[in-house]
Each structure stands twice: as C-alpha cells, then as structure tokens.
Amino acid sequence: MTTMETKTYDLDYVVAQTHACSTRWIKHKLNAGLIPGRKAGRHWYMTESDIAALVEYMGQSTRSRTAIAAVPDIPAESPSRTGLTERARRNLHRQSA
C-alpha cells in the first residue's frame, strides 16, 4: 500500500530549498510541463517528489535537455563591393532620387 503525498510547498520555499534561479523560472518549467507540480487557482505548489524531480532536472546538463539543431550548409551571398545588400542599395538609390 502506498501513501499519498498531501504536504505541498509554495514556490518560494522550493526556491529556498533547491537554490533554483527564481520562482519565475520554475513557473516557466511547470507551465511547459518539464517538471511536475500542482496548480491550485493561480498558484503552483510542489510535493517532496516534485521537488526531487526538479533537483534531478536541474542536475541534467543543458545538452541532454535540449536538442542541438543542425545548422544547414547554405552558402552566403557574396557581398557587394560597397558592403550593402541589394535591397539596401535599392532603398538608398530610391531615397537619393
């Protein structure tokens, strides 16, 4: 038989215990569904197991949390002699006329 967790803590307590950046950072992660928590009205609360999941999440490296996007090999346009793009050159010509 498992016991149900009933003790919840507000985010100020969680920040003090876990040394997280801020309550705003935790709210962002909670709203994104990256860490567990409970919302009552407009306020978020966390149980001991939720806090443990937050600590585990904070312990992960950034590289393992986010996928690294591959940068496509697209050749850049060759710059003009003036250093202006074609559009900027047209706008400059239009303004001087």
C-alpha positions as a Markdown table, in Angstrom:
| # | Residue | x | y | z |
|---|---|---|---|---|
| 1 | Met | 0.0 | 0.0 | 0.0 |
| 2 | Thr | 1.4 | 3.4 | -1.0 |
| 3 | Thr | 0.9 | 6.6 | 1.0 |
| 4 | Met | -0.4 | 9.6 | -0.9 |
| 5 | Glu | 1.6 | 12.8 | -0.6 |
| 6 | Thr | -0.6 | 15.6 | 0.8 |
| 7 | Lys | 2.0 | 18.1 | 2.0 |
| 8 | Thr | 2.7 | 20.7 | -0.6 |
| 9 | Tyr | 5.1 | 23.6 | -0.7 |
| 10 | Asp | 4.8 | 27.0 | -2.4 |
| 11 | Leu | 7.4 | 28.0 | -4.9 |
| 12 | Asp | 9.2 | 30.5 | -2.6 |
| 13 | Tyr | 10.0 | 27.5 | -0.3 |
| 14 | Val | 11.1 | 25.4 | -3.3 |
| 15 | Val | 13.5 | 28.2 | -4.5 |
| 16 | Ala | 15.0 | 28.5 | -1.0 |
| 17 | Gln | 15.5 | 24.7 | -0.7 |
| 18 | Thr | 16.8 | 23.9 | -4.2 |
| 19 | His | 18.7 | 27.2 | -4.9 |
| 20 | Ala | 16.8 | 27.4 | -8.2 |
| 21 | Cys | 17.1 | 30.7 | -10.2 |
| 22 | Ser | 13.7 | 32.1 | -9.3 |
| 23 | Thr | 10.1 | 31.3 | -8.9 |
| 24 | Arg | 9.5 | 32.7 | -12.4 |
| 25 | Trp | 12.0 | 30.1 | -13.8 |
| 26 | Ile | 10.2 | 27.3 | -12.0 |
| 27 | Lys | 6.8 | 28.6 | -13.2 |
| 28 | His | 8.1 | 28.6 | -16.8 |
| 29 | Lys | 9.2 | 25.0 | -16.4 |
| 30 | Leu | 5.9 | 23.9 | -14.8 |
| 31 | Asn | 3.8 | 25.6 | -17.5 |
| 32 | Ala | 5.9 | 23.9 | -20.2 |
| 33 | Gly | 5.4 | 20.5 | -18.5 |
| 34 | Leu | 9.1 | 19.9 | -18.0 |
| 35 | Ile | 8.8 | 19.3 | -14.3 |
| 36 | Pro | 5.8 | 18.0 | -12.2 |
| 37 | Gly | 3.7 | 20.2 | -9.9 |
| 38 | Arg | 0.2 | 21.1 | -8.8 |
| 39 | Lys | -1.7 | 24.2 | -9.7 |
| 40 | Ala | -4.4 | 25.5 | -7.3 |
| 41 | Gly | -6.1 | 28.5 | -8.8 |
| 42 | Arg | -3.3 | 30.8 | -10.0 |
| 43 | His | -0.6 | 29.4 | -7.7 |
| 44 | Trp | 1.8 | 26.4 | -8.2 |
| 45 | Tyr | 2.7 | 24.0 | -5.4 |
| 46 | Met | 5.1 | 21.1 | -5.3 |
| 47 | Thr | 5.3 | 17.9 | -3.2 |
| 48 | Glu | 8.5 | 16.3 | -2.0 |
| 49 | Ser | 8.6 | 14.0 | -5.0 |
| 50 | Asp | 8.0 | 17.0 | -7.3 |
| 51 | Ile | 10.9 | 18.9 | -5.6 |
| 52 | Ala | 13.1 | 15.8 | -6.1 |
| 53 | Ala | 12.2 | 15.7 | -9.8 |
| 54 | Leu | 13.1 | 19.4 | -10.0 |
| 55 | Val | 16.5 | 18.8 | -8.5 |
| 56 | Glu | 17.1 | 15.9 | -10.9 |
| 57 | Tyr | 16.0 | 18.1 | -13.8 |
| 58 | Met | 18.4 | 20.9 | -12.6 |
| 59 | Gly | 21.2 | 18.3 | -12.4 |
| 60 | Gln | 20.9 | 17.3 | -16.1 |
| 61 | Ser | 23.2 | 19.0 | -18.4 |
| 62 | Thr | 21.7 | 21.5 | -20.9 |
| 63 | Arg | 23.0 | 19.5 | -23.8 |
| 64 | Ser | 20.9 | 16.4 | -22.7 |
| 65 | Arg | 17.8 | 18.5 | -22.1 |
| 66 | Thr | 17.7 | 20.3 | -25.4 |
| 67 | Ala | 18.3 | 19.0 | -28.9 |
| 68 | Ile | 21.1 | 20.7 | -30.8 |
| 69 | Ala | 19.8 | 22.0 | -34.1 |
| 70 | Ala | 22.0 | 21.3 | -37.0 |
| 71 | Val | 22.9 | 24.4 | -39.0 |
| 72 | Pro | 22.4 | 23.8 | -42.7 |
| 73 | Asp | 25.3 | 24.4 | -45.0 |
| 74 | Ile | 23.8 | 27.3 | -47.1 |
| 75 | Pro | 26.4 | 29.4 | -48.9 |
| 76 | Ala | 26.1 | 33.1 | -48.1 |
| 77 | Glu | 25.6 | 35.5 | -50.9 |
| 78 | Ser | 28.7 | 37.2 | -52.0 |
| 79 | Pro | 28.9 | 40.7 | -50.5 |
| 80 | Ser | 28.9 | 43.7 | -52.8 |
| 81 | Arg | 31.8 | 45.9 | -53.1 |
| 82 | Thr | 30.0 | 48.6 | -51.1 |
| 83 | Gly | 29.0 | 46.2 | -48.3 |
| 84 | Leu | 25.3 | 46.8 | -48.9 |
| 85 | Thr | 22.8 | 44.2 | -49.7 |
| 86 | Glu | 20.8 | 44.5 | -52.9 |
| 87 | Arg | 17.7 | 45.7 | -51.0 |
| 88 | Ala | 19.7 | 48.3 | -49.1 |
| 89 | Arg | 21.3 | 49.6 | -52.3 |
| 90 | Arg | 17.9 | 50.0 | -53.9 |
| 91 | Asn | 16.5 | 51.8 | -50.9 |
| 92 | Leu | 19.5 | 54.1 | -50.8 |
| 93 | His | 19.1 | 54.9 | -54.5 |
| 94 | Arg | 15.4 | 55.5 | -54.1 |
| 95 | Gln | 16.0 | 58.0 | -51.2 |
| 96 | Ser | 18.6 | 59.9 | -53.1 |
| 97 | Ala | 16.4 | 60.3 | -56.2 |
